[in-house]
Amino acid sequence: MAAPVRAVLLTRQWFDRRDGVELTFWGASEAGPVKAVFTRQEPVMFVTRTSVVETGRRKSVALSSLDGRPVDAVYFPTQRSLLTERQRVREEAGVVFEGTIKPHDRFLMERFVTGAFELEGEGRARDGYREFINPRIKRSDFSVALSVLALDIETAGFEGPLLSIAVAGHGGERVWIIGRDVPDERALLEAFVDHVSTVDPDILTGWNVVEFDLAYLERKATQLGVTLALGRGKERATVLEPRSDQQPHVAKVPGRVVLDGIATLRSATFSFESFRLEDVAQALLGRGKRIEQGVDPVAEIQRLFEHDKDALEAYNLEDCRLVLDIFEKADLVGFATERQALTGLAMDRQGGSVAAFDNLYLPRLHRRGRVAPDVGFGEAVMSPGGWVMDSVPGLFENVLVLDFKSLYPSIIRTFKIDPLGLAAPGEDPIPGFDGAEFARQDHILPELIEGLWTAREEAKRREDAARSRAIKILMNSFYGVLGSSRCRFFNPQLASSITRRGHEIIRTSRQLIEARGLQVIYGDTDSLFVHVGPSGADACAEIGATLAAELNAHWTEHLASTLRIESCLDLEFETHYRRFLMPTMRGSEKGSKKRYAGTLGEGEDVRLVVKGLEAVRTDWTPLARSFQRELLMRVFTDQPWRDWMAALARSVRNGELDEQLVYRKRIRRRLDEYESNVPPHIVAARKLGRNVREIRYVITSGGPEPAEQPHARLDYDHYISRQLAPAADSVLHFLGTDFATVAGQQMTLFG
């Protein structure tokens, strides 16, 4: 028998065939791509033993529902026939178990296959890959470097003609431009498809590559009668439209993963003021695109195509290079592969925390003799969110932040919160909230989290940032999953037993701190902000460390003596703000929530941290954001600010800072879909005469105008009253003055 073949899972598909369901898995091995095909598979769902089933092959199994009812398995020749019978049984009996799991997902999860697999069987050589038919398959921890090809197309708008295509990465760099390298659009598409087939990458990537590049190429190929055969077995690439505005487009390229730069960064929890390629590249790489900012990009690309094709090539190719360098800098391929290995989610899947929970939990539940209901079985009742304390507004000196490390996962581990443990709490259970009780021993989720916790500590020790990030995101998603009505395990008792326990822990910790004579000025879900007052940095650090140690000792002793459980809670002294601002809610004397600013360090090492204020909000102008940051720094470091503020207001009036008065807003729908109460950015976008994803605009004496086009004089009164004044007054309120007093009168007299 041939030696086993190990491969990293790339793509998965299922097909209804005449003789059953066919499953196809593509992988990347050390010897090249492999394709594993499993034929005559029978999709399965479960029904209660008393339910009437009209179609399918029914089989008695030693399984029961979470509430203890015996169930039977029902197998079907096709997935379509399963879904039809599922709907009928659900309408009649009200409940079906696991009837919506896709066949390829169930096949993998029941074998605990997540990120890689091992095949045993005879493989046949195909054109560029090896194919296995019904091999033995099992889980593997194998890894291999995946090859990446970035692509970027240039067009005269989404509805206009195709001008050029560039690629970079695996197989080298190429650019095809119509009129220079190829005669027409058909030849351009064919050259691109041939190149992808020849260099044979594992991953295709780009910036907005699914919604724009591949969607455009698919539509163009259809118009020209060309097959967009980008799949590894010459299969056609397709882009699936989302069912709702909240869902993403999905690219299907059998044998190749499509990783969009924007979506993958978001999944990895990267945050930027704007996800335009220019802005992300500048932030991560310190360089940007080859078209001057502020010009109309569509018009400029058209000009380059007509008059300077070499410059167009350089621009087109640089976009590919930027994407590749961003992927390397942020280790996005590492993140995507680690996320798949941890969760079993397809590498290109965005979101999917509910599906990830299913992949991990269901096979372990089955081995405990239970099955789970379909999504939507039971009443959707919302549970409370994290506790956010009413803040004490003011300017403070020396504020310490104490943070419970991964509070919700720690609560799940400590109090054994678990769907199976809730369904079968047994004798001597651990109390939860809303009447919930949890088994001390027979549970699944606490052990899952404990394993992930250990794996993350090991990843941090090895400085494996991609794996550490993927584990953190997964662990923190579990509460949200249990609190979501889209989860088959949704139960308000589960979510409430997490959040209300969190409320209890934070409130009690606050009381213990204040019993020591210190003031807690704010608390948010898992953090407490403690005001120390005048003191040195070393003394503050000692106070913070002492508080954390004492509170950890309290919870260890308290939980052992009252509930006979071991505490996994871990409070850390996280941050020391030398100066700190907790603002009021706008138009109120009440302290705000999730909005504050403070400085870390001293002297030349001082650093400003801002949360939730105008300075970090992308819907405010660059001037308002930088103005507030500068004001905060001046106030926190006792520098003069009155004359500076008045001078800046005059500069605005004199038109000296117009380039910083540009609003930027993302547009999520077609412009003609906005019918009433049309916001300013849509008014401006309509004046461009085309649909755009993002608009840069200004407010002028004639209303909103696109920033890239000639426009009337800016409405400086708008910027003064709607941008600078609010940004300043959230700080000046505590200094006994306001923006109008400091800068308004001078503007009136001399502006």
Beta strands, then each sheet from edge to edge (+ up, - down):
strand 1: 5-17
strand 2: 20-29
strand 3: 32-41
strand 4: 44-48
strand 5: 57-65
strand 6: 70-75
strand 7: 116-120
strand 8: 123-125
strand 9: 130-133
strand 10: 136-139
strand 11: 148-155
strand 12: 162-169
strand 13: 174-177
strand 14: 203-206
strand 15: 238-240
strand 16: 250-252
strand 17: 257-260
strand 18: 370-371
strand 19: 394-404
strand 20: 430-431
strand 21: 437-438
strand 22: 519-524
strand 23: 527-531
strand 24: 571-582
strand 25: 596-600
strand 26: 607-611
strand 27: 663-666
strand 28: 694-700
strand 29: 703-706
sheet 1: 8+ 9- 3- 2+ 1- 7+ 10-
sheet 2: 4+ 6- 5+ 18+
sheet 3: 13+ 12- 11+ 14+ 17+
sheet 4: 15+ 16-
sheet 5: 22+ 23- 19+ 24- 25+ 26-
sheet 6: 20+ 21-
sheet 7: 27+ 28- 29+
end
